[in-house]
Amino acid sequence: MNDILKDFLQHLRRRDVSPHTLAAYENDVATFLRHTADIRQKQVGTLTPLDVDAFSIRAFLGELHKQRLSASSSARKLSAIHTFVKFLRREDLLEDDPAALVAAPKKPETIPAHLTVDEMSRLLEMPDTSTPLGRRDRAILELFYASGLRLSELVGVDMEDVNLSGRMVRVMGKGRKQRLVPFNTSTADAIRACLKDRATMGATGAMGAMGAIDAMGAIGAMSARGARGARKPLFLNYRGGRLSARSVDRLVRRYVAECGAKFGISPHALRHSFATHLLANGADLRAIQELLGHARLSTTQRYTHVNAQQLIDVYKKSHPRA
């Protein structure tokens, strides 16, 4: 089974899945195979595709339940097993689909964590814009809230993806699908201020590149790549390299704590805030779906539950007999 797992991962690479997805699938399927080997008293290397049956999948989900893993995490692991089984059948290593006989754990309906408009305004004012790092952080927070980007999308933005005059950013979303997302004037101003500091942050040719993306009539009309075609990240760390997702996560959580907003707010909550505030101000759900890059409208519809909760809160506060 070890060789089959390697072939499966190679298959995913050919499909050009993201490194994050590849690592998650490798971990989830490998964990499932180890558990299957244990219950069958075998080594992983001696397992055959026939050992991947409904019994082994249910036993694995039962073990996850005993470990008190959340329903959403268990469902994600089951999704990885589904993909693995699909690969086995595609390679004629398995005839039936045992995963189809296993029900996914029911995920509880949750309202996404988000900030209020006032909390978001306070958060945007937190970075010290008298310093290069503060100006960079302000641009990061502004772009998160103005465009509703995922964390991975934001750190993946390159200079050539930004059109400051047209106030648009091109992002690579899930499934390597590109989309264009608008942003506002304050975000454009924050990015311009950030770009002026690129030489300080260790980058070269900062002002020329800023002029290029500021003058573009359309994204892609001019390139902000280096002389040898190297991609130039929009947001840099203090050494001049691409800012990591972990670093952005830390800085967002730090500013949230400093401004006294809700506990546990992550970069993804800024995306939730973007969608929630758009919906509250009358934006069409389909338009929000496009802006967020959701493949299914049902994913976007959970933001309607936030509005429903707001109505309930207003009712309880306002109705004399509530």
Buried (B, 14 or more C-beta within 10 A) or exposed (E): BEEBBEEBBEBBEEEEBBEEBBEBBBEBBBBBBEBBBEEBEBEBEEBEBEBBBBBBBBBBBEBBEEEEBEBEBBBBBBBBBBBBBBBBBEEEBBEEBBBEEBEBBEEEEEBBBBBEEEBBEBBBEBBEBEEBBBBBBBBBBBBBBBBBBBBBBBBBBBBBBBBBEBBBBBBBBBEEEEBBBEBBEBBBBBBBBBBBBBBBBEBEBBEEBBBBBBEBEEBEEBBBBBEEEEEBBBBBBEEBEBBEBEBBBEBBBEBBEEBEBEEEBBBBBBBBBBBBBBBEEEBEBEEBBEBBBBEEEEEBEBBEEBEEEEEEEEEEEEEEEE
